Amino acid sequence: MLTNIIHQEWTGLSVKKHKEVKGLKSQNLRDHMSEAELIFTALAELSTRQIAESDEAVGLVENAKASKKGGAIAKNARIALEDKTGKSLVTGENFLAPDKKRLK
């Protein structure tokens, strides 16, 4: 639940929706993220952990608040980078292996 809060905050998408955008079914989302998506996910998670530690968050409610704050840090960085590059960081691109049926 907290992972989804963090992810929703920084990407604007739930984990489930992000998987849909990438065309994933049962595959692990992280295995199909771009380098930038992985880095910003790590930033959101690191920020969340450090905020939770400094706030001495206990329980779901307090950790959910830290998750939103941590995700917002990555969101603000994502928006700043997107503004400078003109490119969206969160994309449907993924690292799926080619479909073996199409290769035959």
Biopython code that builds the backbone (N, CA, C, O; Angstrom):
import numpy as np
from Bio.PDB.StructureBuilder import StructureBuilder

atoms = [
    (1, "MET", "N", (0.813, -1.198, 0.000)),
    (1, "MET", "CA", (0.000, 0.000, 0.000)),
    (1, "MET", "C", (0.862, 1.270, 0.000)),
    (1, "MET", "O", (0.594, 2.209, -0.749)),
    (2, "LEU", "N", (1.891, 1.286, 0.842)),
    (2, "LEU", "CA", (2.765, 2.455, 0.895)),
    (2, "LEU", "C", (3.542, 2.618, -0.407)),
    (2, "LEU", "O", (3.764, 3.739, -0.865)),
    (3, "THR", "N", (3.955, 1.499, -1.002)),
    (3, "THR", "CA", (4.657, 1.550, -2.282)),
    (3, "THR", "C", (3.777, 2.210, -3.335)),
    (3, "THR", "O", (4.257, 3.019, -4.129)),
    (4, "ASN", "N", (2.511, 1.873, -3.344)),
    (4, "ASN", "CA", (1.602, 2.457, -4.319)),
    (4, "ASN", "C", (1.389, 3.951, -4.055)),
    (4, "ASN", "O", (1.258, 4.729, -4.999)),
    (5, "ILE", "N", (1.355, 4.350, -2.805)),
    (5, "ILE", "CA", (1.220, 5.777, -2.466)),
    (5, "ILE", "C", (2.422, 6.539, -2.998)),
    (5, "ILE", "O", (2.270, 7.582, -3.634)),
    (6, "ILE", "N", (3.605, 6.025, -2.740)),
    (6, "ILE", "CA", (4.839, 6.666, -3.223)),
    (6, "ILE", "C", (4.812, 6.761, -4.745)),
    (6, "ILE", "O", (5.078, 7.818, -5.316)),
    (7, "HIS", "N", (4.488, 5.644, -5.394)),
    (7, "HIS", "CA", (4.494, 5.578, -6.855)),
    (7, "HIS", "C", (3.459, 6.526, -7.458)),
    (7, "HIS", "O", (3.751, 7.249, -8.410)),
    (8, "GLN", "N", (2.257, 6.518, -6.901)),
    (8, "GLN", "CA", (1.185, 7.395, -7.372)),
    (8, "GLN", "C", (1.601, 8.858, -7.247)),
    (8, "GLN", "O", (1.339, 9.667, -8.138)),
    (9, "GLU", "N", (2.243, 9.184, -6.149)),
    (9, "GLU", "CA", (2.625, 10.578, -5.904)),
    (9, "GLU", "C", (3.654, 11.062, -6.916)),
    (9, "GLU", "O", (3.520, 12.163, -7.451)),
    (10, "TRP", "N", (4.684, 10.253, -7.188)),
    (10, "TRP", "CA", (5.738, 10.779, -8.062)),
    (10, "TRP", "C", (5.423, 10.614, -9.541)),
    (10, "TRP", "O", (5.865, 11.428, -10.352)),
    (11, "THR", "N", (4.666, 9.575, -9.919)),
    (11, "THR", "CA", (4.388, 9.359, -11.343)),
    (11, "THR", "C", (3.040, 9.911, -11.777)),
    (11, "THR", "O", (2.847, 10.228, -12.951)),
    (12, "GLY", "N", (2.108, 10.026, -10.840)),
    (12, "GLY", "CA", (0.746, 10.367, -11.184)),
    (12, "GLY", "C", (-0.053, 9.148, -11.613)),
    (12, "GLY", "O", (-1.204, 9.270, -12.033)),
    (13, "LEU", "N", (0.558, 7.967, -11.506)),
    (13, "LEU", "CA", (-0.078, 6.702, -11.883)),
    (13, "LEU", "C", (0.032, 5.702, -10.746)),
    (13, "LEU", "O", (1.031, 5.676, -10.028)),
    (14, "SER", "N", (-0.989, 4.884, -10.584)),
    (14, "SER", "CA", (-0.855, 3.767, -9.644)),
    (14, "SER", "C", (0.109, 2.758, -10.261)),
    (14, "SER", "O", (0.375, 2.815, -11.462)),
    (15, "VAL", "N", (0.623, 1.857, -9.474)),
    (15, "VAL", "CA", (1.498, 0.808, -9.997)),
    (15, "VAL", "C", (0.746, 0.014, -11.060)),
    (15, "VAL", "O", (1.304, -0.297, -12.112)),
    (16, "LYS", "N", (-0.508, -0.312, -10.793)),
    (16, "LYS", "CA", (-1.323, -1.081, -11.737)),
    (16, "LYS", "C", (-1.465, -0.340, -13.063)),
    (16, "LYS", "O", (-1.299, -0.939, -14.126)),
    (17, "LYS", "N", (-1.771, 0.954, -13.012)),
    (17, "LYS", "CA", (-1.930, 1.739, -14.233)),
    (17, "LYS", "C", (-0.609, 1.862, -14.980)),
    (17, "LYS", "O", (-0.597, 1.805, -16.210)),
    (18, "HIS", "N", (0.496, 2.028, -14.272)),
    (18, "HIS", "CA", (1.815, 2.128, -14.900)),
    (18, "HIS", "C", (2.136, 0.828, -15.641)),
    (18, "HIS", "O", (2.689, 0.858, -16.740)),
    (19, "LYS", "N", (1.789, -0.312, -15.037)),
    (19, "LYS", "CA", (1.987, -1.602, -15.700)),
    (19, "LYS", "C", (1.138, -1.681, -16.967)),
    (19, "LYS", "O", (1.600, -2.183, -17.992)),
    (20, "GLU", "N", (-0.092, -1.190, -16.904)),
    (20, "GLU", "CA", (-0.966, -1.185, -18.075)),
    (20, "GLU", "C", (-0.379, -0.326, -19.193)),
    (20, "GLU", "O", (-0.402, -0.722, -20.359)),
    (21, "VAL", "N", (0.148, 0.852, -18.840)),
    (21, "VAL", "CA", (0.753, 1.756, -19.825)),
    (21, "VAL", "C", (1.914, 1.059, -20.535)),
    (21, "VAL", "O", (2.124, 1.259, -21.731)),
    (22, "LYS", "N", (2.660, 0.246, -19.799)),
    (22, "LYS", "CA", (3.799, -0.470, -20.371)),
    (22, "LYS", "C", (3.409, -1.789, -21.037)),
    (22, "LYS", "O", (4.252, -2.461, -21.632)),
    (23, "GLY", "N", (2.138, -2.156, -20.936)),
    (23, "GLY", "CA", (1.688, -3.394, -21.558)),
    (23, "GLY", "C", (2.097, -4.636, -20.798)),
    (23, "GLY", "O", (2.239, -5.709, -21.385)),
    (24, "LEU", "N", (2.289, -4.498, -19.485)),
    (24, "LEU", "CA", (2.717, -5.624, -18.654)),
    (24, "LEU", "C", (1.511, -6.320, -18.045)),
    (24, "LEU", "O", (0.503, -5.689, -17.729)),
    (25, "LYS", "N", (1.632, -7.615, -17.890)),
    (25, "LYS", "CA", (0.567, -8.381, -17.242)),
    (25, "LYS", "C", (1.073, -8.889, -15.897)),
    (25, "LYS", "O", (0.755, -8.313, -14.856)),
    (26, "SER", "N", (1.851, -9.951, -15.912)),
    (26, "SER", "CA", (2.341, -10.524, -14.661)),
    (26, "SER", "C", (3.799, -10.163, -14.393)),
    (26, "SER", "O", (4.354, -10.529, -13.357)),
    (27, "GLN", "N", (4.417, -9.448, -15.327)),
    (27, "GLN", "CA", (5.830, -9.098, -15.168)),
    (27, "GLN", "C", (6.020, -8.039, -14.078)),
    (27, "GLN", "O", (5.106, -7.284, -13.745)),
    (28, "ASN", "N", (7.222, -8.013, -13.545)),
    (28, "ASN", "CA", (7.585, -7.037, -12.524)),
    (28, "ASN", "C", (7.806, -5.681, -13.180)),
    (28, "ASN", "O", (8.574, -5.572, -14.136)),
    (29, "LEU", "N", (7.146, -4.657, -12.680)),
    (29, "LEU", "CA", (7.261, -3.315, -13.250)),
    (29, "LEU", "C", (8.704, -2.823, -13.248)),
    (29, "LEU", "O", (9.170, -2.277, -14.248)),
    (30, "ARG", "N", (9.409, -3.006, -12.153)),
    (30, "ARG", "CA", (10.790, -2.505, -12.067)),
    (30, "ARG", "C", (11.690, -3.098, -13.141)),
    (30, "ARG", "O", (12.606, -2.431, -13.622)),
    (31, "ASP", "N", (11.437, -4.338, -13.518)),
    (31, "ASP", "CA", (12.250, -4.978, -14.549)),
    (31, "ASP", "C", (12.066, -4.323, -15.911)),
    (31, "ASP", "O", (12.849, -4.567, -16.829)),
    (32, "HIS", "N", (11.043, -3.499, -16.045)),
    (32, "HIS", "CA", (10.728, -2.895, -17.331)),
    (32, "HIS", "C", (10.745, -1.375, -17.301)),
    (32, "HIS", "O", (10.269, -0.720, -18.228)),
    (33, "MET", "N", (11.301, -0.816, -16.221)),
    (33, "MET", "CA", (11.414, 0.640, -16.118)),
    (33, "MET", "C", (12.658, 1.124, -16.849)),
    (33, "MET", "O", (13.655, 0.412, -16.971)),
    (34, "SER", "N", (12.564, 2.361, -17.331)),
    (34, "SER", "CA", (13.742, 3.011, -17.917)),
    (34, "SER", "C", (14.703, 3.380, -16.790)),
    (34, "SER", "O", (14.358, 3.310, -15.610)),
    (35, "GLU", "N", (15.886, 3.766, -17.171)),
    (35, "GLU", "CA", (16.881, 4.193, -16.181)),
    (35, "GLU", "C", (16.331, 5.360, -15.348)),
    (35, "GLU", "O", (16.484, 5.377, -14.127)),
    (36, "ALA", "N", (15.696, 6.326, -16.006)),
    (36, "ALA", "CA", (15.152, 7.479, -15.301)),
    (36, "ALA", "C", (14.035, 7.070, -14.344)),
    (36, "ALA", "O", (13.980, 7.554, -13.213)),
    (37, "GLU", "N", (13.144, 6.183, -14.790)),
    (37, "GLU", "CA", (12.061, 5.734, -13.910)),
    (37, "GLU", "C", (12.624, 5.044, -12.671)),
    (37, "GLU", "O", (12.115, 5.242, -11.567)),
    (38, "LEU", "N", (13.655, 4.246, -12.840)),
    (38, "LEU", "CA", (14.279, 3.571, -11.695)),
    (38, "LEU", "C", (14.915, 4.578, -10.739)),
    (38, "LEU", "O", (14.777, 4.464, -9.521)),
    (39, "ILE", "N", (15.603, 5.553, -11.297)),
    (39, "ILE", "CA", (16.285, 6.562, -10.464)),
    (39, "ILE", "C", (15.270, 7.387, -9.676)),
    (39, "ILE", "O", (15.473, 7.649, -8.490)),
    (40, "PHE", "N", (14.188, 7.793, -10.321)),
    (40, "PHE", "CA", (13.193, 8.609, -9.626)),
    (40, "PHE", "C", (12.399, 7.778, -8.620)),
    (40, "PHE", "O", (11.964, 8.300, -7.593)),
    (41, "THR", "N", (12.210, 6.503, -8.905)),
    (41, "THR", "CA", (11.589, 5.609, -7.919)),
    (41, "THR", "C", (12.492, 5.509, -6.691)),
    (41, "THR", "O", (12.024, 5.584, -5.555)),
    (42, "ALA", "N", (13.786, 5.339, -6.933)),
    (42, "ALA", "CA", (14.739, 5.260, -5.817)),
    (42, "ALA", "C", (14.751, 6.559, -5.012)),
    (42, "ALA", "O", (14.802, 6.528, -3.783)),
    (43, "LEU", "N", (14.705, 7.699, -5.702)),
    (43, "LEU", "CA", (14.662, 8.993, -5.007)),
    (43, "LEU", "C", (13.413, 9.100, -4.136)),
    (43, "LEU", "O", (13.488, 9.545, -2.991)),
    (44, "ALA", "N", (12.267, 8.692, -4.679)),
    (44, "ALA", "CA", (11.015, 8.745, -3.919)),
    (44, "ALA", "C", (11.080, 7.850, -2.695)),
    (44, "ALA", "O", (10.640, 8.235, -1.611)),
    (45, "GLU", "N", (11.635, 6.645, -2.870)),
    (45, "GLU", "CA", (11.719, 5.706, -1.742)),
    (45, "GLU", "C", (12.725, 6.170, -0.690)),
    (45, "GLU", "O", (12.462, 6.071, 0.508)),
    (46, "LEU", "N", (13.866, 6.673, -1.131)),
    (46, "LEU", "CA", (14.875, 7.187, -0.193)),
    (46, "LEU", "C", (14.319, 8.377, 0.574)),
    (46, "LEU", "O", (14.464, 8.458, 1.794)),
    (47, "SER", "N", (13.689, 9.294, -0.135)),
    (47, "SER", "CA", (13.103, 10.475, 0.508)),
    (47, "SER", "C", (12.056, 10.064, 1.534)),
    (47, "SER", "O", (12.012, 10.605, 2.639)),
    (48, "THR", "N", (11.217, 9.108, 1.162)),
    (48, "THR", "CA", (10.180, 8.622, 2.071)),
    (48, "THR", "C", (10.797, 8.031, 3.330)),
    (48, "THR", "O", (10.385, 8.348, 4.446)),
    (49, "ARG", "N", (11.790, 7.169, 3.139)),
    (49, "ARG", "CA", (12.420, 6.534, 4.299)),
    (49, "ARG", "C", (13.048, 7.568, 5.228)),
    (49, "ARG", "O", (12.891, 7.484, 6.446)),
    (50, "GLN", "N", (13.754, 8.534, 4.664)),
    (50, "GLN", "CA", (14.418, 9.536, 5.504)),
    (50, "GLN", "C", (13.403, 10.441, 6.205)),
    (50, "GLN", "O", (13.609, 10.828, 7.356)),
    (51, "ILE", "N", (12.327, 10.773, 5.528)),
    (51, "ILE", "CA", (11.271, 11.586, 6.162)),
    (51, "ILE", "C", (10.610, 10.793, 7.283)),
    (51, "ILE", "O", (10.379, 11.327, 8.368)),
    (52, "ALA", "N", (10.306, 9.530, 7.029)),
    (52, "ALA", "CA", (9.676, 8.687, 8.065)),
    (52, "ALA", "C", (10.594, 8.563, 9.278)),
    (52, "ALA", "O", (10.130, 8.604, 10.418)),
    (53, "GLU", "N", (11.891, 8.413, 9.033)),
    (53, "GLU", "CA", (12.844, 8.310, 10.148)),
    (53, "GLU", "C", (12.923, 9.615, 10.919)),
    (53, "GLU", "O", (12.907, 9.604, 12.150)),
    (54, "SER", "N", (13.009, 10.744, 10.215)),
    (54, "SER", "CA", (13.147, 12.026, 10.921)),
    (54, "SER", "C", (11.859, 12.408, 11.652)),
    (54, "SER", "O", (11.900, 13.056, 12.697)),
    (55, "ASP", "N", (10.717, 12.002, 11.094)),
    (55, "ASP", "CA", (9.427, 12.257, 11.755)),
    (55, "ASP", "C", (9.091, 11.198, 12.806)),
    (55, "ASP", "O", (8.111, 11.319, 13.541)),
    (56, "GLU", "N", (9.926, 10.160, 12.859)),
    (56, "GLU", "CA", (9.678, 9.022, 13.743)),
    (56, "GLU", "C", (8.274, 8.471, 13.520)),
    (56, "GLU", "O", (7.514, 8.229, 14.457)),
    (57, "ALA", "N", (7.957, 8.280, 12.216)),
    (57, "ALA", "CA", (6.634, 7.787, 11.822)),
    (57, "ALA", "C", (6.402, 6.377, 12.340)),
    (57, "ALA", "O", (7.271, 5.510, 12.247)),
    (58, "VAL", "N", (5.219, 6.169, 12.886)),
    (58, "VAL", "CA", (4.811, 4.863, 13.396)),
    (58, "VAL", "C", (3.414, 4.584, 12.859)),
    (58, "VAL", "O", (2.538, 5.448, 12.903)),
    (59, "GLY", "N", (3.217, 3.382, 12.356)),
    (59, "GLY", "CA", (1.894, 3.001, 11.883)),
    (59, "GLY", "C", (1.616, 3.449, 10.458)),
    (59, "GLY", "O", (2.372, 4.215, 9.860)),
    (60, "LEU", "N", (0.519, 2.952, 9.943)),
    (60, "LEU", "CA", (0.154, 3.184, 8.547)),
    (60, "LEU", "C", (-0.131, 4.651, 8.241)),
    (60, "LEU", "O", (0.340, 5.168, 7.227)),
    (61, "VAL", "N", (-0.873, 5.314, 9.076)),
    (61, "VAL", "CA", (-1.263, 6.699, 8.796)),
    (61, "VAL", "C", (-0.045, 7.608, 8.720)),
    (61, "VAL", "O", (0.081, 8.392, 7.779)),
    (62, "GLU", "N", (0.846, 7.516, 9.691)),
    (62, "GLU", "CA", (2.034, 8.371, 9.704)),
    (62, "GLU", "C", (2.971, 8.024, 8.547)),
    (62, "GLU", "O", (3.557, 8.919, 7.937)),
    (63, "ASN", "N", (3.117, 6.738, 8.241)),
    (63, "ASN", "CA", (3.983, 6.335, 7.136)),
    (63, "ASN", "C", (3.376, 6.689, 5.784)),
    (63, "ASN", "O", (4.108, 6.935, 4.825)),
    (64, "ALA", "N", (2.051, 6.719, 5.694)),
    (64, "ALA", "CA", (1.388, 7.157, 4.460)),
    (64, "ALA", "C", (1.671, 8.642, 4.210)),
    (64, "ALA", "O", (1.883, 9.054, 3.070)),
    (65, "LYS", "N", (1.672, 9.431, 5.269)),
    (65, "LYS", "CA", (1.993, 10.862, 5.139)),
    (65, "LYS", "C", (3.437, 11.032, 4.669)),
    (65, "LYS", "O", (3.713, 11.861, 3.802)),
    (66, "ALA", "N", (4.357, 10.253, 5.235)),
    (66, "ALA", "CA", (5.760, 10.302, 4.812)),
    (66, "ALA", "C", (5.896, 9.851, 3.363)),
    (66, "ALA", "O", (6.717, 10.387, 2.619)),
    (67, "SER", "N", (5.097, 8.873, 2.961)),
    (67, "SER", "CA", (5.130, 8.371, 1.581)),
    (67, "SER", "C", (4.716, 9.454, 0.590)),
    (67, "SER", "O", (5.326, 9.598, -0.469)),
    (68, "LYS", "N", (3.692, 10.206, 0.931)),
    (68, "LYS", "CA", (3.246, 11.303, 0.058)),
    (68, "LYS", "C", (4.313, 12.393, -0.032)),
    (68, "LYS", "O", (4.560, 12.938, -1.108)),
    (69, "LYS", "N", (4.937, 12.707, 1.091)),
    (69, "LYS", "CA", (5.987, 13.731, 1.097)),
    (69, "LYS", "C", (7.203, 13.275, 0.292)),
    (69, "LYS", "O", (7.764, 14.047, -0.486)),
    (70, "GLY", "N", (7.604, 12.028, 0.482)),
    (70, "GLY", "CA", (8.755, 11.492, -0.249)),
    (70, "GLY", "C", (8.480, 11.409, -1.738)),
    (70, "GLY", "O", (9.335, 11.744, -2.558)),
    (71, "GLY", "N", (7.278, 10.957, -2.085)),
    (71, "GLY", "CA", (6.903, 10.898, -3.492)),
    (71, "GLY", "C", (6.846, 12.284, -4.125)),
    (71, "GLY", "O", (7.174, 12.450, -5.300)),
    (72, "ALA", "N", (6.431, 13.273, -3.349)),
    (72, "ALA", "CA", (6.347, 14.649, -3.857)),
    (72, "ALA", "C", (7.722, 15.208, -4.193)),
    (72, "ALA", "O", (7.857, 15.993, -5.132)),
    (73, "ILE", "N", (8.735, 14.816, -3.444)),
    (73, "ILE", "CA", (10.096, 15.269, -3.742)),
    (73, "ILE", "C", (10.513, 14.769, -5.121)),
    (73, "ILE", "O", (11.047, 15.532, -5.926)),
    (74, "ALA", "N", (10.270, 13.487, -5.393)),
    (74, "ALA", "CA", (10.602, 12.927, -6.703)),
    (74, "ALA", "C", (9.719, 13.528, -7.794)),
    (74, "ALA", "O", (10.180, 13.750, -8.914)),
    (75, "LYS", "N", (8.455, 13.792, -7.474)),
    (75, "LYS", "CA", (7.534, 14.407, -8.441)),
    (75, "LYS", "C", (8.049, 15.781, -8.860)),
    (75, "LYS", "O", (8.079, 16.103, -10.048)),
    (76, "ASN", "N", (8.451, 16.585, -7.883)),
    (76, "ASN", "CA", (8.952, 17.926, -8.193)),
    (76, "ASN", "C", (10.216, 17.858, -9.043)),
    (76, "ASN", "O", (10.392, 18.660, -9.960)),
    (77, "ALA", "N", (11.093, 16.909, -8.743)),
    (77, "ALA", "CA", (12.314, 16.730, -9.538)),
    (77, "ALA", "C", (11.952, 16.255, -10.948)),
    (77, "ALA", "O", (12.541, 16.715, -11.926)),
    (78, "ARG", "N", (10.988, 15.338, -11.058)),
    (78, "ARG", "CA", (10.543, 14.840, -12.369)),
    (78, "ARG", "C", (9.998, 15.980, -13.213)),
    (78, "ARG", "O", (10.357, 16.122, -14.382)),
    (79, "ILE", "N", (9.134, 16.788, -12.625)),
    (79, "ILE", "CA", (8.536, 17.906, -13.357)),
    (79, "ILE", "C", (9.613, 18.893, -13.810)),
    (79, "ILE", "O", (9.563, 19.390, -14.935)),
    (80, "ALA", "N", (10.570, 19.175, -12.954)),
    (80, "ALA", "CA", (11.662, 20.098, -13.312)),
    (80, "ALA", "C", (12.465, 19.547, -14.498)),
    (80, "ALA", "O", (12.803, 20.291, -15.418)),
    (81, "LEU", "N", (12.766, 18.254, -14.476)),
    (81, "LEU", "CA", (13.524, 17.648, -15.573)),
    (81, "LEU", "C", (12.697, 17.620, -16.855)),
    (81, "LEU", "O", (13.209, 17.914, -17.935)),
    (82, "GLU", "N", (11.432, 17.269, -16.733)),
    (82, "GLU", "CA", (10.560, 17.251, -17.913)),
    (82, "GLU", "C", (10.436, 18.652, -18.530)),
    (82, "GLU", "O", (10.396, 18.792, -19.753)),
    (83, "ASP", "N", (10.377, 19.673, -17.690)),
    (83, "ASP", "CA", (10.305, 21.050, -18.188)),
    (83, "ASP", "C", (11.564, 21.422, -18.968)),
    (83, "ASP", "O", (11.493, 22.117, -19.982)),
    (84, "LYS", "N", (12.704, 20.959, -18.491)),
    (84, "LYS", "CA", (13.983, 21.289, -19.147)),
    (84, "LYS", "C", (14.198, 20.497, -20.438)),
    (84, "LYS", "O", (14.777, 21.012, -21.394)),
    (85, "THR", "N", (13.733, 19.243, -20.467)),
    (85, "THR", "CA", (13.990, 18.391, -21.630)),
    (85, "THR", "C", (12.834, 18.350, -22.616)),
    (85, "THR", "O", (13.023, 18.014, -23.785)),
    (86, "GLY", "N", (11.642, 18.688, -22.152)),
    (86, "GLY", "CA", (10.465, 18.590, -23.007)),
    (86, "GLY", "C", (10.016, 17.162, -23.241)),
    (86, "GLY", "O", (9.208, 16.898, -24.132)),
    (87, "LYS", "N", (10.539, 16.234, -22.439)),
    (87, "LYS", "CA", (10.198, 14.815, -22.590)),
    (87, "LYS", "C", (9.593, 14.278, -21.302)),
    (87, "LYS", "O", (10.004, 14.640, -20.199)),
    (88, "SER", "N", (8.609, 13.409, -21.472)),
    (88, "SER", "CA", (7.996, 12.761, -20.318)),
    (88, "SER", "C", (8.917, 11.669, -19.790)),
    (88, "SER", "O", (9.462, 10.876, -20.557)),
    (89, "LEU", "N", (9.080, 11.639, -18.493)),
    (89, "LEU", "CA", (9.926, 10.627, -17.858)),
    (89, "LEU", "C", (9.214, 9.287, -17.744)),
    (89, "LEU", "O", (9.835, 8.235, -17.897)),
    (90, "VAL", "N", (7.932, 9.321, -17.480)),
    (90, "VAL", "CA", (7.148, 8.096, -17.325)),
    (90, "VAL", "C", (6.556, 7.776, -18.694)),
    (90, "VAL", "O", (5.752, 8.536, -19.234)),
    (91, "THR", "N", (6.972, 6.634, -19.244)),
    (91, "THR", "CA", (6.546, 6.289, -20.597)),
    (91, "THR", "C", (6.037, 4.858, -20.670)),
    (91, "THR", "O", (6.135, 4.092, -19.711)),
    (92, "GLY", "N", (5.499, 4.524, -21.811)),
    (92, "GLY", "CA", (5.055, 3.164, -22.087)),
    (92, "GLY", "C", (6.188, 2.281, -22.571)),
    (92, "GLY", "O", (5.996, 1.082, -22.773)),
    (93, "GLU", "N", (7.374, 2.862, -22.760)),
    (93, "GLU", "CA", (8.512, 2.064, -23.197)),
    (93, "GLU", "C", (8.883, 1.074, -22.098)),
    (93, "GLU", "O", (8.783, 1.374, -20.909)),
    (94, "ASN", "N", (9.313, -0.112, -22.523)),
    (94, "ASN", "CA", (9.726, -1.108, -21.547)),
    (94, "ASN", "C", (10.793, -2.005, -22.133)),
    (94, "ASN", "O", (11.201, -1.839, -23.283)),
    (95, "PHE", "N", (11.237, -2.943, -21.344)),
    (95, "PHE", "CA", (12.304, -3.828, -21.737)),
    (95, "PHE", "C", (11.807, -5.250, -21.902)),
    (95, "PHE", "O", (12.488, -6.203, -21.526)),
    (96, "LEU", "N", (10.609, -5.390, -22.468)),
    (96, "LEU", "CA", (10.059, -6.718, -22.721)),
    (96, "LEU", "C", (10.873, -7.424, -23.792)),
    (96, "LEU", "O", (11.276, -6.819, -24.785)),
    (97, "ALA", "N", (11.107, -8.690, -23.581)),
    (97, "ALA", "CA", (11.772, -9.489, -24.605)),
    (97, "ALA", "C", (10.840, -9.623, -25.797)),
    (97, "ALA", "O", (9.621, -9.624, -25.630)),
    (98, "PRO", "N", (11.405, -9.739, -27.019)),
    (98, "PRO", "CA", (10.530, -9.929, -28.183)),
    (98, "PRO", "C", (9.673, -11.166, -28.040)),
    (98, "PRO", "O", (10.091, -12.169, -27.463)),
    (99, "ASP", "N", (8.475, -11.081, -28.572)),
    (99, "ASP", "CA", (7.551, -12.211, -28.554)),
    (99, "ASP", "C", (8.094, -13.314, -29.448)),
    (99, "ASP", "O", (8.277, -13.099, -30.646)),
    (100, "LYS", "N", (8.353, -14.492, -28.889)),
    (100, "LYS", "CA", (8.940, -15.591, -29.652)),
    (100, "LYS", "C", (8.025, -16.049, -30.784)),
    (100, "LYS", "O", (8.508, -16.547, -31.801)),
    (101, "LYS", "N", (6.717, -15.888, -30.624)),
    (101, "LYS", "CA", (5.767, -16.285, -31.661)),
    (101, "LYS", "C", (5.960, -15.432, -32.912)),
    (101, "LYS", "O", (5.815, -15.929, -34.028)),
    (102, "ARG", "N", (6.284, -14.157, -32.733)),
    (102, "ARG", "CA", (6.467, -13.268, -33.872)),
    (102, "ARG", "C", (7.780, -13.563, -34.600)),
    (102, "ARG", "O", (7.916, -13.249, -35.782)),
    (103, "LEU", "N", (8.738, -14.158, -33.905)),
    (103, "LEU", "CA", (10.043, -14.433, -34.512)),
    (103, "LEU", "C", (10.006, -15.623, -35.454)),
    (103, "LEU", "O", (10.899, -15.769, -36.289)),
    (104, "LYS", "N", (9.000, -16.473, -35.343)),
    (104, "LYS", "CA", (8.930, -17.683, -36.185)),
    (104, "LYS", "C", (8.354, -17.394, -37.537)),
    (104, "LYS", "O", (8.227, -18.300, -38.361)),
]
sb = StructureBuilder()
sb.init_structure("model")
sb.init_model(0)
sb.init_chain("A")
sb.init_seg("    ")
for serial, (resi, resn, name, xyz) in enumerate(atoms, 1):
    if name == "N":
        sb.init_residue(resn, " ", resi, " ")
    sb.init_atom(name, np.array(xyz, "f"), 0.0, 1.0, " ", f" {name:<3s}", serial, name[0])
structure = sb.get_structure()
